[in-house]
């Protein structure tokens, strides 16, 4: 099982700075029981949501 960091910080730090990064403990693939392929596929699917996720006002959902 691979220990690739798929935390929000790791995902969004690739290619641009993440202004909302937290000091959360990284979530490891071994913790989830996911294969590397499953993690890569999931990340690729979620990247299409990045623009909406980072849109102004979306931080309100952090408080739910």
LUMMAR-318074 format. One record per atom (N, C-alpha, C): residue number from 1; residue in three letters; atom name; x negated, y, z negated. Coordinates in nm, 4 decimals, m for minus. Layout:
k: NUM&r: ala&a: CA&x: X&y: Y&z: Z
...
//
This chain:
k: 1&r: unk&a: N&x: m0.0856&y: m0.1180&z: 0.0000
k: 1&r: unk&a: CA&x: 0.0000&y: 0.0000&z: 0.0000
k: 1&r: unk&a: C&x: m0.0897&y: 0.1237&z: 0.0000
k: 2&r: unk&a: N&x: m0.0567&y: 0.2179&z: 0.0810
k: 2&r: unk&a: CA&x: m0.1372&y: 0.3393&z: 0.0961
k: 2&r: unk&a: C&x: m0.0984&y: 0.4434&z: m0.0079
k: 3&r: unk&a: N&x: m0.1929&y: 0.5270&z: m0.0469
k: 3&r: unk&a: CA&x: m0.1674&y: 0.6350&z: m0.1417
k: 3&r: unk&a: C&x: m0.1749&y: 0.7692&z: m0.0721
k: 4&r: unk&a: N&x: m0.0989&y: 0.7863&z: 0.0326
k: 4&r: unk&a: CA&x: m0.0948&y: 0.9119&z: 0.1064
k: 4&r: unk&a: C&x: m0.0017&y: 1.0078&z: 0.0346
k: 5&r: unk&a: N&x: m0.0467&y: 1.1295&z: 0.0180
k: 5&r: unk&a: CA&x: 0.0296&y: 1.2326&z: m0.0517
k: 5&r: unk&a: C&x: 0.1377&y: 1.2873&z: 0.0412
k: 6&r: unk&a: N&x: 0.2651&y: 1.2636&z: 0.0055
k: 6&r: unk&a: CA&x: 0.3757&y: 1.3161&z: 0.0864
k: 6&r: unk&a: C&x: 0.4531&y: 1.4208&z: 0.0080
k: 7&r: unk&a: N&x: 0.3871&y: 1.4815&z: m0.0891
k: 7&r: unk&a: CA&x: 0.4528&y: 1.5860&z: m0.1669
k: 7&r: unk&a: C&x: 0.4859&y: 1.7044&z: m0.0783
k: 8&r: unk&a: N&x: 0.5753&y: 1.7880&z: m0.1237
k: 8&r: unk&a: CA&x: 0.6136&y: 1.9074&z: m0.0492
k: 8&r: unk&a: C&x: 0.4904&y: 1.9916&z: m0.0155
k: 9&r: unk&a: N&x: 0.3984&y: 2.0023&z: m0.1126
k: 9&r: unk&a: CA&x: 0.2785&y: 2.0821&z: m0.0914
k: 9&r: unk&a: C&x: 0.1945&y: 2.0257&z: 0.0226
k: 10&r: unk&a: N&x: 0.1778&y: 1.8953&z: 0.0240
k: 10&r: unk&a: CA&x: 0.0962&y: 1.8332&z: 0.1281
k: 10&r: unk&a: C&x: 0.1621&y: 1.8443&z: 0.2646
k: 11&r: unk&a: N&x: 0.2924&y: 1.8231&z: 0.2689
k: 11&r: unk&a: CA&x: 0.3646&y: 1.8279&z: 0.3964
k: 11&r: unk&a: C&x: 0.3613&y: 1.9676&z: 0.4562
k: 12&r: unk&a: N&x: 0.3904&y: 2.0696&z: 0.3768
k: 12&r: unk&a: CA&x: 0.4018&y: 2.2039&z: 0.4301
k: 12&r: unk&a: C&x: 0.2711&y: 2.2803&z: 0.4339
k: 13&r: unk&a: N&x: 0.1642&y: 2.2248&z: 0.3771
k: 13&r: unk&a: CA&x: 0.0360&y: 2.2950&z: 0.3816
k: 13&r: unk&a: C&x: m0.0381&y: 2.2680&z: 0.5117
k: 14&r: unk&a: N&x: 0.0093&y: 2.1752&z: 0.5909
k: 14&r: unk&a: CA&x: m0.0579&y: 2.1435&z: 0.7161
k: 14&r: unk&a: C&x: m0.0222&y: 2.2476&z: 0.8212
k: 15&r: unk&a: N&x: m0.1196&y: 2.3312&z: 0.8559
k: 15&r: unk&a: CA&x: m0.1009&y: 2.4289&z: 0.9611
k: 15&r: unk&a: C&x: m0.0610&y: 2.5669&z: 0.9145
k: 16&r: unk&a: N&x: m0.0114&y: 2.5822&z: 0.7931
k: 16&r: unk&a: CA&x: 0.0254&y: 2.7142&z: 0.7437
k: 16&r: unk&a: C&x: 0.0314&y: 2.7122&z: 0.5917
k: 17&r: unk&a: N&x: 0.0120&y: 2.8249&z: 0.5301
k: 17&r: unk&a: CA&x: 0.0180&y: 2.8275&z: 0.3837
k: 17&r: unk&a: C&x: 0.1609&y: 2.8107&z: 0.3343
k: 18&r: unk&a: N&x: 0.1752&y: 2.7492&z: 0.2195
k: 18&r: unk&a: CA&x: 0.3062&y: 2.7328&z: 0.1578
k: 18&r: unk&a: C&x: 0.3145&y: 2.8254&z: 0.0382
k: 19&r: unk&a: N&x: 0.3957&y: 2.9265&z: 0.0465
k: 19&r: unk&a: CA&x: 0.4065&y: 3.0261&z: m0.0588
k: 19&r: unk&a: C&x: 0.4865&y: 2.9750&z: m0.1777
k: 20&r: unk&a: N&x: 0.5623&y: 2.8665&z: m0.1605
k: 20&r: unk&a: CA&x: 0.6474&y: 2.8175&z: m0.2676
k: 20&r: unk&a: C&x: 0.5927&y: 2.6894&z: m0.3297
k: 21&r: unk&a: N&x: 0.4674&y: 2.6578&z: m0.3086
k: 21&r: unk&a: CA&x: 0.4103&y: 2.5344&z: m0.3618
k: 21&r: unk&a: C&x: 0.4170&y: 2.5348&z: m0.5138
k: 22&r: unk&a: N&x: 0.4480&y: 2.4208&z: m0.5687
k: 22&r: unk&a: CA&x: 0.4539&y: 2.4093&z: m0.7141
k: 22&r: unk&a: C&x: 0.3399&y: 2.3215&z: m0.7612
k: 23&r: unk&a: N&x: 0.3241&y: 2.3103&z: m0.8916
k: 23&r: unk&a: CA&x: 0.2189&y: 2.2281&z: m0.9494
k: 23&r: unk&a: C&x: 0.2701&y: 2.0877&z: m0.9791
k: 24&r: unk&a: N&x: 0.3692&y: 2.0414&z: m0.9052
k: 24&r: unk&a: CA&x: 0.4278&y: 1.9096&z: m0.9278
k: 24&r: unk&a: C&x: 0.3256&y: 1.8001&z: m0.9003
k: 25&r: unk&a: N&x: 0.3421&y: 1.6887&z: m0.9676
k: 25&r: unk&a: CA&x: 0.2569&y: 1.5736&z: m0.9438
k: 25&r: unk&a: C&x: 0.2875&y: 1.5184&z: m0.8054
k: 26&r: unk&a: N&x: 0.1850&y: 1.4874&z: m0.7264
k: 26&r: unk&a: CA&x: 0.2093&y: 1.4332&z: m0.5922
k: 26&r: unk&a: C&x: 0.2888&y: 1.3029&z: m0.5976
k: 27&r: unk&a: N&x: 0.3758&y: 1.2854&z: m0.5014
k: 27&r: unk&a: CA&x: 0.4534&y: 1.1632&z: m0.4871
k: 27&r: unk&a: C&x: 0.3771&y: 1.0732&z: m0.3912
k: 28&r: unk&a: N&x: 0.3413&y: 0.9545&z: m0.4358
k: 28&r: unk&a: CA&x: 0.2612&y: 0.8642&z: m0.3546
k: 28&r: unk&a: C&x: 0.3483&y: 0.7569&z: m0.2904
k: 29&r: unk&a: N&x: 0.3059&y: 0.7107&z: m0.1728
k: 29&r: unk&a: CA&x: 0.3810&y: 0.6057&z: m0.1044
k: 29&r: unk&a: C&x: 0.3959&y: 0.4833&z: m0.1920
k: 30&r: unk&a: N&x: 0.2930&y: 0.4494&z: m0.2659
k: 30&r: unk&a: CA&x: 0.2995&y: 0.3328&z: m0.3544
k: 30&r: unk&a: C&x: 0.4105&y: 0.3487&z: m0.4570
k: 31&r: unk&a: N&x: 0.4361&y: 0.4711&z: m0.5013
k: 31&r: unk&a: CA&x: 0.5433&y: 0.4968&z: m0.5975
k: 31&r: unk&a: C&x: 0.6805&y: 0.4699&z: m0.5368
k: 32&r: unk&a: N&x: 0.6938&y: 0.4922&z: m0.4075
k: 32&r: unk&a: CA&x: 0.8213&y: 0.4751&z: m0.3384
k: 32&r: unk&a: C&x: 0.8418&y: 0.3353&z: m0.2823
k: 33&r: unk&a: N&x: 0.7316&y: 0.2639&z: m0.2635
k: 33&r: unk&a: CA&x: 0.7402&y: 0.1335&z: m0.1994
k: 33&r: unk&a: C&x: 0.7555&y: 0.1442&z: m0.0484
k: 34&r: unk&a: N&x: 0.7159&y: 0.2595&z: 0.0095
k: 34&r: unk&a: CA&x: 0.7271&y: 0.2813&z: 0.1535
k: 34&r: unk&a: C&x: 0.5978&y: 0.2415&z: 0.2229
k: 35&r: unk&a: N&x: 0.6101&y: 0.1988&z: 0.3480
k: 35&r: unk&a: CA&x: 0.4922&y: 0.1750&z: 0.4310
k: 35&r: unk&a: C&x: 0.4480&y: 0.3085&z: 0.4896
k: 36&r: unk&a: N&x: 0.3268&y: 0.3125&z: 0.5393
k: 36&r: unk&a: CA&x: 0.2761&y: 0.4326&z: 0.6047
k: 36&r: unk&a: C&x: 0.3659&y: 0.4701&z: 0.7228
k: 37&r: unk&a: N&x: 0.4105&y: 0.3708&z: 0.7991
k: 37&r: unk&a: CA&x: 0.4968&y: 0.3962&z: 0.9140
k: 37&r: unk&a: C&x: 0.6301&y: 0.4567&z: 0.8724
k: 38&r: unk&a: N&x: 0.6879&y: 0.4078&z: 0.7627
k: 38&r: unk&a: CA&x: 0.8144&y: 0.4634&z: 0.7137
k: 38&r: unk&a: C&x: 0.7977&y: 0.6094&z: 0.6715
k: 39&r: unk&a: N&x: 0.6883&y: 0.6391&z: 0.6049
k: 39&r: unk&a: CA&x: 0.6628&y: 0.7761&z: 0.5609
k: 39&r: unk&a: C&x: 0.6413&y: 0.8686&z: 0.6803
k: 40&r: unk&a: N&x: 0.5671&y: 0.8238&z: 0.7792
k: 40&r: unk&a: CA&x: 0.5420&y: 0.9067&z: 0.8968
k: 40&r: unk&a: C&x: 0.6704&y: 0.9315&z: 0.9739
k: 41&r: unk&a: N&x: 0.7537&y: 0.8302&z: 0.9880
k: 41&r: unk&a: CA&x: 0.8810&y: 0.8462&z: 1.0588
k: 41&r: unk&a: C&x: 0.9726&y: 0.9427&z: 0.9840
k: 42&r: unk&a: N&x: 0.9803&y: 0.9291&z: 0.8521
k: 42&r: unk&a: CA&x: 1.0640&y: 1.0168&z: 0.7716
k: 42&r: unk&a: C&x: 1.0155&y: 1.1605&z: 0.7809
k: 43&r: unk&a: N&x: 0.8849&y: 1.1797&z: 0.7703
k: 43&r: unk&a: CA&x: 0.8277&y: 1.3145&z: 0.7802
k: 43&r: unk&a: C&x: 0.8584&y: 1.3766&z: 0.9163
k: 44&r: unk&a: N&x: 0.8438&y: 1.2991&z: 1.0228
k: 44&r: unk&a: CA&x: 0.8714&y: 1.3493&z: 1.1575
k: 44&r: unk&a: C&x: 1.0182&y: 1.3910&z: 1.1708
k: 45&r: unk&a: N&x: 1.1087&y: 1.3145&z: 1.1133
k: 45&r: unk&a: CA&x: 1.2517&y: 1.3487&z: 1.1197
k: 45&r: unk&a: C&x: 1.2823&y: 1.4765&z: 1.0410
k: 46&r: unk&a: N&x: 1.2173&y: 1.4927&z: 0.9260
k: 46&r: unk&a: CA&x: 1.2445&y: 1.6091&z: 0.8421
k: 46&r: unk&a: C&x: 1.1809&y: 1.7369&z: 0.8951
k: 47&r: unk&a: N&x: 1.0766&y: 1.7261&z: 0.9749
k: 47&r: unk&a: CA&x: 1.0119&y: 1.8456&z: 1.0289
k: 47&r: unk&a: C&x: 1.1072&y: 1.9300&z: 1.1131
k: 48&r: unk&a: N&x: 1.2070&y: 1.8664&z: 1.1737
k: 48&r: unk&a: CA&x: 1.3032&y: 1.9424&z: 1.2536
k: 48&r: unk&a: C&x: 1.3884&y: 2.0356&z: 1.1668
k: 49&r: unk&a: N&x: 1.3910&y: 2.0133&z: 1.0364
k: 49&r: unk&a: CA&x: 1.4694&y: 2.0952&z: 0.9445
k: 49&r: unk&a: C&x: 1.3880&y: 2.2079&z: 0.8813
k: 50&r: unk&a: N&x: 1.2586&y: 2.2119&z: 0.9091
k: 50&r: unk&a: CA&x: 1.1707&y: 2.3071&z: 0.8410
k: 50&r: unk&a: C&x: 1.2142&y: 2.4521&z: 0.8588
k: 51&r: unk&a: N&x: 1.2501&y: 2.4925&z: 0.9785
k: 51&r: unk&a: CA&x: 1.2883&y: 2.6321&z: 1.0026
k: 51&r: unk&a: C&x: 1.4084&y: 2.6715&z: 0.9167
k: 52&r: unk&a: N&x: 1.5104&y: 2.5855&z: 0.9112
k: 52&r: unk&a: CA&x: 1.6271&y: 2.6141&z: 0.8288
k: 52&r: unk&a: C&x: 1.5905&y: 2.6116&z: 0.6804
k: 53&r: unk&a: N&x: 1.5082&y: 2.5157&z: 0.6406
k: 53&r: unk&a: CA&x: 1.4687&y: 2.5014&z: 0.5002
k: 53&r: unk&a: C&x: 1.3961&y: 2.6246&z: 0.4495
k: 54&r: unk&a: N&x: 1.3133&y: 2.6846&z: 0.5344
k: 54&r: unk&a: CA&x: 1.2321&y: 2.7997&z: 0.4965
k: 54&r: unk&a: C&x: 1.3012&y: 2.9339&z: 0.5240
k: 55&r: unk&a: N&x: 1.4247&y: 2.9319&z: 0.5719
k: 55&r: unk&a: CA&x: 1.4971&y: 3.0550&z: 0.6044
k: 55&r: unk&a: C&x: 1.5230&y: 3.1390&z: 0.4793
k: 56&r: unk&a: N&x: 1.5261&y: 3.2701&z: 0.4941
k: 56&r: unk&a: CA&x: 1.5554&y: 3.3570&z: 0.3796
k: 56&r: unk&a: C&x: 1.6886&y: 3.3197&z: 0.3156
k: 57&r: unk&a: N&x: 1.6913&y: 3.3179&z: 0.1838
k: 57&r: unk&a: CA&x: 1.8120&y: 3.2856&z: 0.1097
k: 57&r: unk&a: C&x: 1.8240&y: 3.1396&z: 0.0700
k: 58&r: unk&a: N&x: 1.7464&y: 3.0527&z: 0.1322
k: 58&r: unk&a: CA&x: 1.7570&y: 2.9101&z: 0.1013
k: 58&r: unk&a: C&x: 1.7043&y: 2.8755&z: m0.0371
k: 59&r: unk&a: N&x: 1.6265&y: 2.9646&z: m0.0967
k: 59&r: unk&a: CA&x: 1.5746&y: 2.9374&z: m0.2318
k: 59&r: unk&a: C&x: 1.6881&y: 2.9257&z: m0.3341
k: 60&r: unk&a: N&x: 1.8050&y: 2.9764&z: m0.3001
k: 60&r: unk&a: CA&x: 1.9205&y: 2.9644&z: m0.3900
k: 60&r: unk&a: C&x: 1.9542&y: 2.8175&z: m0.4171
k: 61&r: unk&a: N&x: 1.9277&y: 2.7319&z: m0.3210
k: 61&r: unk&a: CA&x: 1.9563&y: 2.5896&z: m0.3386
k: 61&r: unk&a: C&x: 1.8613&y: 2.5238&z: m0.4391
k: 62&r: unk&a: N&x: 1.7471&y: 2.5849&z: m0.4659
k: 62&r: unk&a: CA&x: 1.6536&y: 2.5308&z: m0.5647
k: 62&r: unk&a: C&x: 1.7143&y: 2.5319&z: m0.7041
k: 63&r: unk&a: N&x: 1.8110&y: 2.6181&z: m0.7281
k: 63&r: unk&a: CA&x: 1.8707&y: 2.6326&z: m0.8600
k: 63&r: unk&a: C&x: 1.9930&y: 2.5441&z: m0.8824
k: 64&r: unk&a: N&x: 2.0294&y: 2.4657&z: m0.7828
k: 64&r: unk&a: CA&x: 2.1483&y: 2.3785&z: m0.7970
k: 64&r: unk&a: C&x: 2.1175&y: 2.2570&z: m0.8800
//
